[in-house]
Amino acid sequence: MLRQVHPDLNGKNVVVVGRSNIVGKPMAALLLQANCTVTIAHSRTKDIESLCRNADILVAAVGRAEFINADWIKPGATVIDVGINATDVDGKRKLVGDVDFESVARVAGAITPVPGGVGPMTIACLLLNTTRAARRQLA
């Protein structure tokens, strides 16, 4: 998904907002392997806004609904929202990401929606890996 927007990740400045062992740290490791310059931040990082404003690619996995807004985004940046949060809007439950999608979409060059962005890709990869494992078992 990221490679469609950035075929060459060499030297890209990436900020991963989130330090979990499930998303934040593995994502940072993968991006480092792709020769990105990676900064890991979290909800208590000092001056997180300016860190994010310098990112060519921002990965949001902090676990806070709409934590990141348009003021934090470098114009044209790619924003990957991994967060999924249930909130109440006008008395109805709504799923939102860690990024304020409406405001950020006006600034970012590309952004993943919540729901419908990273989640379906996760399921697709799970199915792909399941079929590969089944084929190996049968071979």
Backbone as a printed PyTorch tensor [residue, N CA C, xyz], in Angstrom:
tensor([[[  0.8280,  -1.1840,   0.0000],
         [  0.0000,   0.0000,   0.0000],
         [  0.8800,   1.2580,   0.0000]],

        [[  1.8490,   1.2990,   0.8950],
         [  2.7440,   2.4520,   0.9780],
         [  3.6190,   2.5620,  -0.2620]],

        [[  4.0400,   1.4270,  -0.7850],
         [  4.9130,   1.4240,  -1.9670],
         [  4.2120,   1.9430,  -3.2230]],

        [[  2.8890,   1.9230,  -3.2510],
         [  2.1840,   2.4920,  -4.3990],
         [  2.3320,   4.0090,  -4.4300]],

        [[  2.3870,   4.6300,  -3.2640],
         [  2.5490,   6.0790,  -3.1820],
         [  4.0270,   6.4540,  -3.2160]],

        [[  4.8620,   5.6520,  -2.5670],
         [  6.3040,   5.9090,  -2.4780],
         [  7.0740,   4.6660,  -2.9290]],

        [[  7.2730,   4.4850,  -4.2430],
         [  8.0110,   3.3090,  -4.7030],
         [  9.4260,   3.2380,  -4.1220]],

        [[ 10.0440,   4.4010,  -3.8960],
         [ 11.3860,   4.4480,  -3.3110],
         [ 11.2930,   5.1270,  -1.9460]],

        [[ 11.4740,   4.3470,  -0.8960],
         [ 11.3790,   4.8730,   0.4680],
         [ 12.7210,   5.3720,   1.0040]],

        [[ 13.7950,   5.1940,   0.2500],
         [ 15.1300,   5.6020,   0.7070],
         [ 15.1460,   7.0510,   1.1700]],

        [[ 15.5860,   7.2520,   2.4080],
         [ 15.7570,   8.5980,   2.9360],
         [ 14.4970,   9.3220,   3.3570]],

        [[ 13.3390,   8.6880,   3.2180],
         [ 12.0930,   9.3470,   3.6350],
         [ 12.1080,   9.5580,   5.1460]],

        [[ 11.6360,  10.7170,   5.5640],
         [ 11.5290,  11.0320,   6.9800],
         [ 10.1770,  10.5330,   7.4720]],

        [[ 10.2010,   9.5750,   8.3980],
         [  8.9730,   8.9410,   8.8770],
         [  8.8360,   9.1560,  10.3780]],

        [[  7.6330,   9.5200,  10.8020],
         [  7.3190,   9.5760,  12.2250],
         [  6.2440,   8.5330,  12.4980]],

        [[  6.5180,   7.6500,  13.4480],
         [  5.5450,   6.6630,  13.9070],
         [  5.0600,   7.1400,  15.2690]],

        [[  3.7830,   7.5110,  15.3440],
         [  3.2100,   7.9590,  16.6120],
         [  2.5560,   6.7480,  17.2560]],

        [[  3.2470,   6.1610,  18.2030],
         [  2.8120,   4.9360,  18.8650],
         [  4.0070,   4.0330,  19.0620]],

        [[  4.1210,   3.4650,  20.2460],
         [  5.3040,   2.6650,  20.5730],
         [  4.9570,   1.2420,  20.9950]],

        [[  3.7960,   0.7670,  20.5720],
         [  3.3680,  -0.5750,  20.9800],
         [  4.2230,  -1.6460,  20.3150]],

        [[  4.2120,  -2.8250,  20.9230],
         [  4.9150,  -3.9680,  20.3420],
         [  4.1310,  -4.5870,  19.1930]],

        [[  2.8670,  -4.2010,  19.0420],
         [  2.0220,  -4.7690,  17.9920],
         [  2.1200,  -3.9730,  16.6940]],

        [[  2.1460,  -2.6410,  16.7810],
         [  2.1840,  -1.8130,  15.5730],
         [  3.4090,  -0.9000,  15.5380]],

        [[  3.5550,  -0.0520,  16.5260],
         [  4.5730,   0.9950,  16.4890],
         [  5.9920,   0.5050,  16.2630]],

        [[  6.4690,  -0.3620,  17.1240],
         [  7.8550,  -0.8400,  17.0170],
         [  8.0900,  -1.6980,  15.7740]],

        [[  7.1850,  -2.6490,  15.4450],
         [  7.4000,  -3.4180,  14.2050],
         [  7.3620,  -2.5440,  12.9500]],

        [[  6.4580,  -1.5560,  12.9220],
         [  6.3870,  -0.6590,  11.7620],
         [  7.6800,   0.1390,  11.6340]],

        [[  8.1850,   0.6340,  12.7510],
         [  9.4490,   1.3710,  12.7260],
         [ 10.5810,   0.4870,  12.2060]],

        [[ 10.6270,  -0.7580,  12.6530],
         [ 11.6710,  -1.6840,  12.2040],
         [ 11.5780,  -1.9440,  10.6990]],

        [[ 10.3730,  -2.1480,  10.1930],
         [ 10.1920,  -2.3750,   8.7520],
         [ 10.6240,  -1.1600,   7.9380]],

        [[ 10.2770,   0.0240,   8.4210],
         [ 10.6420,   1.2440,   7.7040],
         [ 12.1450,   1.5010,   7.7590]],

        [[ 12.7790,   1.1500,   8.8630],
         [ 14.2400,   1.2480,   8.9440],
         [ 14.8990,   0.3150,   7.9330]],

        [[ 14.3540,  -0.8950,   7.7840],
         [ 14.8860,  -1.8420,   6.7950],
         [ 14.7430,  -1.3020,   5.3770]],

        [[ 13.7500,  -0.4270,   5.1670],
         [ 13.5310,   0.1760,   3.8510],
         [ 14.3410,   1.4660,   3.6890]],

        [[ 15.2890,   1.6980,   4.6010],
         [ 16.1890,   2.8550,   4.5650],
         [ 15.5110,   4.1940,   4.8100]],

        [[ 14.4250,   4.1800,   5.5680],
         [ 13.7930,   5.4220,   6.0040],
         [ 14.5070,   5.9250,   7.2540]],

        [[ 14.3950,   7.2170,   7.5000],
         [ 14.8370,   7.7990,   8.7650],
         [ 13.6100,   7.8380,   9.6540]],

        [[ 13.6260,   7.0740,  10.7350],
         [ 12.4170,   6.8520,  11.5330],
         [ 12.5500,   7.4660,  12.9230]],

        [[ 11.4990,   8.1670,  13.3230],
         [ 11.3740,   8.6800,  14.6820],
         [ 10.1350,   8.0570,  15.2980]],

        [[ 10.2780,   7.4860,  16.4950],
         [  9.1230,   6.9510,  17.2140],
         [  8.7160,   7.9770,  18.2600]],

        [[  7.4400,   8.3450,  18.2250],
         [  6.8840,   9.2940,  19.1910],
         [  5.7040,   8.6310,  19.8900]],

        [[  5.1920,   9.2820,  20.9120],
         [  4.0180,   8.7830,  21.6320],
         [  3.2330,   9.9730,  22.1560]],

        [[  2.1360,   9.7120,  22.8230],
         [  1.2280,  10.7870,  23.2350],
         [  1.8700,  11.7920,  24.1870]],

        [[  2.9530,  11.4190,  24.8340],
         [  3.6140,  12.3310,  25.7730],
         [  4.9390,  12.8890,  25.2410]],

        [[  5.2230,  12.6780,  23.9750],
         [  6.4360,  13.2260,  23.3740],
         [  6.3540,  14.7480,  23.3700]],

        [[  7.4190,  15.3960,  23.8270],
         [  7.4460,  16.8610,  23.8320],
         [  7.5160,  17.3840,  22.4040]],

        [[  6.7400,  18.3910,  22.1300],
         [  6.6810,  19.0530,  20.8240],
         [  6.4260,  18.0620,  19.6860]],

        [[  5.5120,  17.1590,  19.9370],
         [  5.1680,  16.1320,  18.9470],
         [  4.6640,  16.7530,  17.6400]],

        [[  3.9970,  17.8970,  17.7580],
         [  3.4560,  18.5520,  16.5660],
         [  4.5590,  18.8930,  15.5640]],

        [[  5.6660,  19.4540,  16.0470],
         [  6.7350,  19.8330,  15.1160],
         [  7.4390,  18.6060,  14.5440]],

        [[  7.5480,  17.5290,  15.3280],
         [  8.0990,  16.2810,  14.7900],
         [  7.2500,  15.7980,  13.6190]],

        [[  5.9480,  15.7850,  13.8350],
         [  5.0300,  15.3090,  12.8000],
         [  5.0560,  16.2040,  11.5670]],

        [[  5.1750,  17.5070,  11.7540],
         [  5.1860,  18.4490,  10.6290],
         [  6.3780,  18.2450,   9.6990]],

        [[  7.4190,  17.5790,  10.1710],
         [  8.5930,  17.3230,   9.3340],
         [  8.5460,  15.9720,   8.6310]],

        [[  7.4990,  15.2010,   8.8690],
         [  7.4280,  13.8360,   8.3310],
         [  6.9260,  13.8040,   6.8920]],

        [[  7.6390,  13.0620,   6.0590],
         [  7.1380,  12.7550,   4.7150],
         [  6.0300,  11.7160,   4.8210]],

        [[  6.1850,  10.8220,   5.8010],
         [  5.2150,   9.7560,   6.0640],
         [  4.9320,   9.7590,   7.5570]],

        [[  3.6620,   9.7570,   7.9100],
         [  3.2570,   9.7160,   9.3120],
         [  2.4120,   8.4730,   9.5270]],

        [[  2.7950,   7.6620,  10.4950],
         [  2.0280,   6.4710,  10.8610],
         [  1.4120,   6.7390,  12.2240]],

        [[  0.0930,   6.7160,  12.3020],
         [ -0.6170,   6.9930,  13.5520],
         [ -1.1180,   5.6920,  14.1530]],

        [[ -0.5740,   5.3550,  15.3190],
         [ -0.9600,   4.1260,  16.0200],
         [ -0.8920,   4.3730,  17.5180]],

        [[ -1.4680,   5.4800,  17.9560],
         [ -1.3400,   5.9170,  19.3440],
         [ -2.5160,   5.4880,  20.2180]],

        [[ -3.6380,   5.1440,  19.6000],
         [ -4.7920,   4.6770,  20.3710],
         [ -5.6300,   5.7770,  20.9850]],

        [[ -5.6160,   6.9520,  20.3740],
         [ -6.4320,   8.0760,  20.8440],
         [ -7.2220,   8.6400,  19.6750]],

        [[ -8.5170,   8.7100,  19.8590],
         [ -9.4090,   9.1490,  18.7860],
         [ -9.0530,  10.5460,  18.2900]],

        [[ -8.8290,  10.6480,  16.9890],
         [ -8.5840,  11.9180,  16.3010],
         [ -7.5220,  12.7690,  16.9920]],

        [[ -6.4910,  12.1240,  17.4860],
         [ -5.3960,  12.7730,  18.2140],
         [ -4.5940,  13.7190,  17.3160]],

        [[ -4.4140,  13.3370,  16.0650],
         [ -3.5820,  14.0960,  15.1290],
         [ -4.4770,  14.9250,  14.2220]],

        [[ -4.1800,  16.2270,  14.1280],
         [ -5.0010,  17.1040,  13.2850],
         [ -4.1670,  17.7150,  12.1630]],

        [[ -4.8120,  18.4860,  11.3120],
         [ -4.1800,  19.0240,  10.1090],
         [ -2.9780,  19.9130,  10.4010]],

        [[ -2.9750,  20.6030,  11.5270],
         [ -1.8550,  21.4840,  11.8690],
         [ -0.5510,  20.7170,  12.0610]],

        [[ -0.6450,  19.4170,  12.2840],
         [  0.5320,  18.5840,  12.5240],
         [  1.1220,  18.0190,  11.2290]],

        [[  0.4480,  18.2150,  10.1090],
         [  0.7910,  17.5060,   8.8740],
         [  1.5490,  18.3940,   7.8970]],

        [[  2.6440,  17.8680,   7.3790],
         [  3.3950,  18.5280,   6.3170],
         [  2.5610,  18.4430,   5.0360]],

        [[  2.3650,  19.5500,   4.3230],
         [  1.5830,  19.4850,   3.0870],
         [  2.1380,  18.4260,   2.1280]],

        [[  1.2480,  17.5760,   1.6450],
         [  1.6320,  16.5160,   0.7170],
         [  2.1090,  15.2320,   1.3640]],

        [[  2.1860,  15.2000,   2.6850],
         [  2.6640,  14.0000,   3.3870],
         [  1.6940,  12.8340,   3.2120]],

        [[  2.2130,  11.6390,   3.3800],
         [  1.3980,  10.4320,   3.3800],
         [  1.0790,  10.0800,   4.8270]],

        [[ -0.2100,   9.8670,   5.1150],
         [ -0.6510,   9.5810,   6.4800],
         [ -1.3050,   8.2060,   6.5140]],

        [[ -0.7610,   7.3240,   7.3420],
         [ -1.3070,   5.9800,   7.5120],
         [ -1.9040,   5.9050,   8.9060]],

        [[ -3.2200,   5.8050,   8.9610],
         [ -3.9400,   5.7740,  10.2360],
         [ -4.2590,   4.3330,  10.5910]],

        [[ -3.5500,   3.8090,  11.5840],
         [ -3.7310,   2.4290,  12.0140],
         [ -4.7360,   2.3430,  13.1620]],

        [[ -5.0170,   3.4760,  13.7890],
         [ -5.8990,   3.4960,  14.9580],
         [ -7.3350,   3.1590,  14.6310]],

        [[ -8.0190,   2.5870,  15.6040],
         [ -9.4570,   2.3400,  15.4860],
         [-10.0670,   2.5630,  16.8600]],

        [[-10.9180,   3.5630,  16.9360],
         [-11.5060,   3.9960,  18.1990],
         [-13.0100,   4.1430,  18.0300]],

        [[-13.7660,   3.6560,  18.9940],
         [-15.2230,   3.8260,  18.9880],
         [-15.5510,   5.0890,  19.7740]],

        [[-16.3020,   5.9890,  19.1500],
         [-16.7080,   7.2280,  19.8070],
         [-18.2080,   7.4150,  19.6620]],

        [[-18.7600,   8.2830,  20.4860],
         [-20.1760,   8.6440,  20.3840],
         [-20.2950,   9.9760,  19.6610]],

        [[-21.0470,   9.9860,  18.5680],
         [-21.3080,  11.2020,  17.8100],
         [-22.8110,  11.3330,  17.6740]],

        [[-23.3720,  12.3780,  18.2680],
         [-24.8220,  12.6060,  18.2430],
         [-25.5930,  11.3850,  18.7310]],

        [[-25.0880,  10.7490,  19.7730],
         [-25.7590,   9.5990,  20.3640],
         [-25.5720,   8.2920,  19.6210]],

        [[-24.7480,   8.2890,  18.5730],
         [-24.5000,   7.0720,  17.7950],
         [-23.0280,   6.6980,  17.8910]],

        [[-22.7700,   5.3880,  17.9060],
         [-21.3930,   4.9010,  17.9210],
         [-20.7990,   5.0550,  16.5280]],

        [[-19.5660,   5.5280,  16.4940],
         [-18.8790,   5.7420,  15.2300],
         [-17.4270,   5.3090,  15.3930]],

        [[-16.8720,   4.6730,  14.3710],
         [-15.4610,   4.3040,  14.3830],
         [-14.6440,   5.4240,  13.7530]],

        [[-13.6010,   5.8440,  14.4560],
         [-12.6900,   6.8610,  13.9410],
         [-11.2630,   6.3910,  14.1900]],

        [[-10.3520,   6.9880,  13.4760],
         [ -8.9490,   6.6510,  13.6570],
         [ -8.2570,   7.5630,  14.6460]],

        [[ -6.9440,   7.4860,  14.6620],
         [ -6.1280,   8.3540,  15.5050],
         [ -5.9060,   9.7100,  14.8390]],

        [[ -6.3450,   9.8350,  13.5930],
         [ -6.1880,  11.0520,  12.8050],
         [ -7.5570,  11.6730,  12.5610]],

        [[ -7.6370,  12.9920,  12.6750],
         [ -8.8590,  13.7140,  12.3160],
         [ -8.9290,  13.7330,  10.7870]],

        [[ -9.6060,  12.7430,  10.2340],
         [ -9.5860,  12.4990,   8.7920],
         [-10.0100,  13.7180,   7.9820]],

        [[-11.1090,  14.3480,   8.3580],
         [-11.6520,  15.4620,   7.5700],
         [-10.6400,  16.5910,   7.4060]],

        [[ -9.9940,  17.0000,   8.4840],
         [ -9.0430,  18.1170,   8.3870],
         [ -7.7330,  17.6880,   7.7240]],

        [[ -7.2470,  16.5100,   8.0610],
         [ -5.9560,  16.0500,   7.5410],
         [ -6.0330,  15.7510,   6.0460]],

        [[ -7.1590,  15.2550,   5.5780],
         [ -7.3090,  14.9190,   4.1540],
         [ -7.1070,  16.1430,   3.2590]],

        [[ -7.3700,  17.3320,   3.7830],
         [ -7.1920,  18.5630,   3.0000],
         [ -5.7230,  18.9530,   2.8520]],

        [[ -4.8680,  18.4140,   3.7110],
         [ -3.4490,  18.7820,   3.7130],
         [ -2.5730,  17.6560,   3.1620]],

        [[ -2.8970,  16.4290,   3.5050],
         [ -2.0760,  15.2710,   3.1380],
         [ -2.1510,  14.9770,   1.6460]],

        [[ -1.0790,  14.4030,   1.1300],
         [ -1.0810,  13.9430,  -0.2550],
         [ -1.8350,  12.6410,  -0.4080]],

        [[ -1.7910,  11.8120,   0.6420],
         [ -2.5090,  10.5330,   0.6710],
         [ -2.7990,  10.2050,   2.1290]],

        [[ -3.9590,   9.5880,   2.3650],
         [ -4.3540,   9.2340,   3.7290],
         [ -5.2120,   7.9780,   3.6900]],

        [[ -5.0380,   7.1070,   4.6810],
         [ -5.8830,   5.9170,   4.7860],
         [ -7.0850,   6.2440,   5.6650]],

        [[ -8.2800,   5.8480,   5.2530],
         [ -9.4750,   6.1270,   6.0540],
         [ -9.6660,   5.1000,   7.1670]],

        [[-10.4680,   5.4650,   8.1450],
         [-10.9140,   4.5380,   9.1960],
         [-12.4120,   4.7380,   9.3340]],

        [[-13.1920,   3.6660,   9.1860],
         [-12.7940,   2.3190,   8.7610],
         [-12.5430,   2.2570,   7.2560]],

        [[-11.9980,   1.1390,   6.8140],
         [-11.8340,   0.8880,   5.3890],
         [-10.4340,   1.0670,   4.8450]],

        [[ -9.4520,   1.3330,   5.6790],
         [ -8.0890,   1.5400,   5.2080],
         [ -7.1740,   0.3850,   5.5480]],

        [[ -6.5040,   0.4930,   6.6790],
         [ -5.5270,  -0.5150,   7.0940],
         [ -6.2010,  -1.8240,   7.4970]],

        [[ -7.3650,  -1.7610,   8.1120],
         [ -8.0700,  -2.9660,   8.5680],
         [ -8.2890,  -3.9980,   7.4690]],

        [[ -8.9050,  -3.6170,   6.3410],
         [ -9.0890,  -4.5770,   5.2560],
         [ -7.7690,  -5.1150,   4.6940]],

        [[ -6.7200,  -4.2850,   4.6930],
         [ -5.4120,  -4.7630,   4.2320],
         [ -4.8630,  -5.8250,   5.1840]],

        [[ -5.1050,  -5.6430,   6.4770],
         [ -4.6710,  -6.6270,   7.4750],
         [ -5.3570,  -7.9620,   7.2310]],

        [[ -6.6520,  -7.9190,   6.9730],
         [ -7.4150,  -9.1430,   6.7120],
         [ -6.9460,  -9.8040,   5.4200]],

        [[ -6.6950,  -8.9990,   4.3910],
         [ -6.2170,  -9.5490,   3.1210],
         [ -4.8700, -10.2510,   3.3030]],

        [[ -3.9730,  -9.6490,   4.0680],
         [ -2.6630, -10.2690,   4.3260],
         [ -2.8030, -11.5410,   5.1510]],

        [[ -3.7210, -11.5380,   6.1030],
         [ -3.9760, -12.7410,   6.9040],
         [ -4.4470, -13.8840,   6.0060]],

        [[ -5.3800, -13.5940,   5.1090],
         [ -5.8760, -14.6250,   4.1910],
         [ -4.7800, -15.1160,   3.2520]],

        [[ -3.9680, -14.1980,   2.7480],
         [ -2.8610, -14.5800,   1.8780],
         [ -1.8920, -15.5090,   2.6120]],

        [[ -1.5300, -15.1540,   3.8270],
         [ -0.6120, -15.9910,   4.6060],
         [ -1.2320, -17.3340,   4.9670]],

        [[ -2.5400, -17.3540,   5.2100],
         [ -3.2330, -18.6120,   5.5110],
         [ -3.2060, -19.5470,   4.3040]],

        [[ -3.4710, -19.0100,   3.1170],
         [ -3.4470, -19.8530,   1.9170],
         [ -2.0270, -20.3310,   1.6120]],

        [[ -1.0440, -19.4800,   1.8350],
         [  0.3510, -19.9050,   1.6310],
         [  0.7190, -21.0400,   2.5870]],

        [[  0.3040, -20.9150,   3.8360],
         [  0.5970, -21.9610,   4.8240],
         [ -0.0970, -23.2660,   4.4510]],

        [[ -1.3340, -23.1750,   3.9730],
         [ -2.0710, -24.3760,   3.5740],
         [ -1.3890, -25.0610,   2.3900]],

        [[ -0.9330, -24.2720,   1.4190],
         [ -0.2350, -24.8450,   0.2650],
         [  1.0460, -25.5590,   0.6880]],

        [[  1.7650, -24.9580,   1.6160],
         [  3.0060, -25.5870,   2.1010],
         [  2.7120, -26.9010,   2.8140]],

        [[  1.6200, -26.9460,   3.5450],
         [  1.2350, -28.1770,   4.2480],
         [  0.8900, -29.2810,   3.2550]],

        [[  0.2800, -28.9030,   2.1410],
         [ -0.1520, -29.8860,   1.1500],
         [  0.9740, -30.3140,   0.2100]],

        [[  2.0280, -29.5430,   0.1420],
         [  3.1260, -29.8450,  -0.7950],
         [  3.9950, -30.9850,  -0.3050]]])
